[in-house]
Amino acid sequence: MEKIPVSATLKCAAGTAARVYFTPPLGVTWKLEEVYLTPNEAVATNGTDYVSINAYKGSSTSLATARVTSSTGLTQGGVEALTLADEENSTNREITRTSPLSVRVAHSGSGKLVDSVVTAVVSVKRV
C-alpha cells in the first residue's frame, strides 16, 4: 500500500492544551503507519513546567507512548517520532471519519509554548 503523509501545524501557548485532528474522506479508512513532530521552535527540558504530546484515536484512545519534555526537550527542526503502542495490524490503527486521529499537547505546571508541524503517515486501507 502506498504511504501518504498528512500534516498540520499544532500551536499551543504555554499553560494551555491544544489538539489537531486528521480525518479521512467519507468512506475511506486509513491505517496509521507513523506520527512525528517537527518543532518550529525548540522546547527546553524542564522537570516542572513541561509538555506531553500524544496521538489518539478519537480524543481518548491512546495510540502512542507520550513524548514528554520533562527529561528531554524538543529541538527546532528535529524530527521527533512518537512510538506507536499497538501492533502494525491492530484495528486500533484504523482511522475513520467517526474515529479520527488526533494529536494533543497537554502541560504540567506552566507548560511551554509548542509550535510544531505534526505529520501522520497513513495508508488507504478501504475505499
TORNUDREN-314375 format. One record per atom (N, C-alpha, C, CB): residue in one letter; x, y, z. Coordinates in steps of 0.2 Angstrom, whole numbers, plus 5000, padded with zeros to 4 digits. Glycine has a CB too. Example, Ala and Ser with C-alpha at 12.3 -4.5 7.8 and 13.67 -1.06 7.14 Angstrom:
a506649725039;a506249785039;a506649845039;a505749785045;s506449895035;s506849955036;s506450005039;s507049975029;
// end
This chain:
m500449945000;m500050005000;m500450065000;m499550005006;e500250114996;e500650174996;e500550215003;e500350224990;k501050245005;k501050285011;k500950355009;k501650275016;i500550395013;i500350465011;i500450505018;i499650465009;p500850555017;p500950605023;p500450655023;p501650635023;v500150665029;v499650725030;v499950765036;v498950695032;s499950825035;s500250875040;s499850925042;s500950905037;a499950955048;a499551015051;a500051045056;a498950995054;t499951115057;t500351145062;t499951145068;t500451225060;l500351135074;l500051125080;l500351185085;l500151055084;k499951235087;k500251285091;k499851285097;k500251355087;c500251295103;c499951295109;c500351345114;c500051215112;a500051385117;a500351435121;a500551405128;a499851495122;a501051435131;a501251405137;a500651405142;a501851445140;g500551345146;g500051335151;g499351315148;g499951405154;t499351305141;t498651285138;t498751215135;t498451335133;a498151185133;a498251125129;a497951145122;a497751075133;a498151105117;a497951105110;a497951035107;a498351155106;r497451035102;r497450965098;r497250985091;r496850925101;v497550945087;v497450945080;v497150875077;v498050965076;y496650875073;y496350815071;y496550805063;y495550825071;f496650735062;f496750715055;f496150665053;f497450685054;t495750685048;t495150645047;t495150625039;t494450685048;p495050565038;p495050545031;p494350565028;p495150465031;p494350555021;p493750575017;p493250525019;p493850575010;l492650545018;l492050495019;l492150435015;l491350535017;g492050375019;g492050315015;g492750285015;g491750315009;v493250315018;v493950295017;v494150275024;v494450355014;t494550225025;t494950205031;t495650215030;t494750135034;w495950255035;w496750255034;w496950205039;w496950325036;k497550175038;k497950145043;k498550185045;k498250075040;l498650195051;l499150245054;l499850205054;l498950265061;e500250235050;e500950205049;e501450235054;e501250215042;e501450305055;e501850335060;e501650405061;e502650335057;v501850435066;v501750505068;v502350535070;v501150515074;y502550595068;y503150635070;y502950705070;y503750615066;l503450745074;l503350815075;l504050845072;l503350835083;t503950905070;t504550945068;t504451015071;t504650945060;p504751025076;p504651085080;p504951145076;p504951085087;n504551195076;n504751265073;n505151305078;n504151305070;e505051285084;e505451325089;e505651265094;e505051375093;a506251275097;a506451225102;a506051235109;a507151245104;v505951175112;v505651175119;v506151145124;v504951135119;a506351195129;a506851175133;a506651115138;a507151235137;t507051075140;t506951025146;t506751065152;t507550985147;n506251045155;n506051075162;n505651025166;n505651135161;g505951005172;g505550955176;g504950975179;g506050925181;t504751035179;t504151065182;t503651085177;t504351115187;d503951135173;d503451165168;d503651125161;d503551235167;y503251075159;y503451035153;y502751025149;y503750975155;v502850995143;v502350975139;v502350905138;v502351015132;s501750875136;s501650805135;s501350805128;s501350765140;i501550765123;i501250765117;i501150685115;i501750795111;n500450675113;n500250605112;n499850605106;n499950575118;a499750545103;a499250535097;a498750495100;a499650495091;y498150505097;y497550475100;y497050455094;y497150515105;k496650395095;k496150385090;k495550415093;k496050305089;g495250465090;g494750505093;g495050555098;g494150455096;s494750555103;s495050605108;s495350575114;s494550655110;s495250505115;s495450475121;s495850405121;s494850465125;t495850375115;t496150305115;t496850325113;t495850265110;s497350315117;s498050325116;s498350275111;s498450325123;l498650305106;l499050265101;l499750265101;l498850295094;a500050305106;a500750305106;a501050315113;a501050365102;t501650305114;t501950325120;t502050405120;t502650295122;a501850435125;a501850515125;a502550535125;a501550535132;r502650585122;r503350625121;r503350675126;r503550645114;v503750675132;v503750725137;v504350765137;v503550685144;t504350825138;t504950865138;t505250875145;t504750935135;s504950835150;s505250845157;s505950825158;s504850805162;s506150775153;s506850745154;s507250765147;s506850675155;t506950775142;t507250795135;t506850845131;t507350725131;g507150895130;g506750945126;g506650935119;g507151015126;l506350975115;l506250975108;l506751015104;l505550985106;t507050995099;t507551035095;t507251065089;t508150985093;q507351125088;q507051165082;q507251125076;q507251235082;g506851105072;g506951075065;g507151005066;g507551115062;g507150975072;g507250905073;g506650865071;g507550885080;v506750795070;v506150755069;v506050715075;v506250715063;e505450715078;e505350685084;e504750635083;e505150735090;a504950565082;a504450515081;a504050495087;a504750455077;l503450485087;l503050455093;l503050385092;l502350485093;t503250345097;t503250275097;t502550245097;t503650245102;l502250215092;l501550185092;l501550125096;l501350175085;a501050125100;a500950075105;a500650005103;a500450095111;d500250005097;d499949945095;d500349915089;d499249965093;e500149855088;e500449815083;e500249845076;e500349745083;e500649835071;e500549865065;e499849845062;e501049845060;n499649785063;n499049765060;n498449775065;n499049695058;s498549805070;s497949815075;s497449865072;s498249855082;t496749845074;t496249885072;t496249955075;t495549855073;n496649965081;n496750025084;n497050075079;n497150025091;r497450055075;r497750095070;r497350115064;r498350065067;e496650095064;e496250115059;e495850175060;e495650055058;i496050225056;i495750295057;i495150305052;i496350345056;t494650325055;t494050335051;t493750405052;t493450285052;r493250425048;r492850485049;r492550495056;r492350495043;t492350435059;t492050445065;t492550435071;t491450395066;s493150405069;s493650395074;s494350425071;s493750325076;p494350495071;p494950525068;p495550515072;p494750595066;l496150535069;l496750535073;l496750605076;l497350525068;s497050615082;s497150675085;s497850675088;s496550695090;v498150735088;v498750735092;v498650795096;v499350755087;r498850785103;r498750835108;r499350855112;r498150805113;v499350915114;v499850945118;v499550955125;v500251005115;a499750935130;a499550945137;a500150975140;a499250885140;h500051005146;h500551035150;h500551015157;h500551105149;s501151025161;s501151025168;s501451085170;s501650965170;g501251115176;g501451175179;g501251225174;g502251175180;s501751275172;s501551325167;s501651305160;s502051385169;g501851245159;g501951215152;g502451255148;g501351225149;k502451255142;k502951285137;k502551295131;k503551245136;l502751345127;l502551365120;l502751305116;l502751435118;v502251285112;v502451225107;v502151255100;v502051165109;d502651255095;d502451275088;d502751215084;d502651345087;s502451175082;s502651115078;s502251095072;s502751055083;v502551065067;v502251035062;v502150965064;v502551045055;v501550935064;v501350865065;v501250835059;v500750855070;t501550775057;t501450735051;t501250665053;t502150735047;a500750645050;a500550575051;a500650545044;a499750575053;v500950485044;v500950445038;v500450395038;v501750415037;v500050385033;v499450345033;v499450305026;v498850375034;s499150245026;s499050215020;s498250205020;s499450145020;v498050205013;v497250195012;v497150125013;v497050225006;k496750105018;k496550035019;k495950015015;k496550025026;r495450055016;r494750045012;r494550105009;r494250015017;v494250095003;v493850145000;v493150124999;v494250164993;
// end
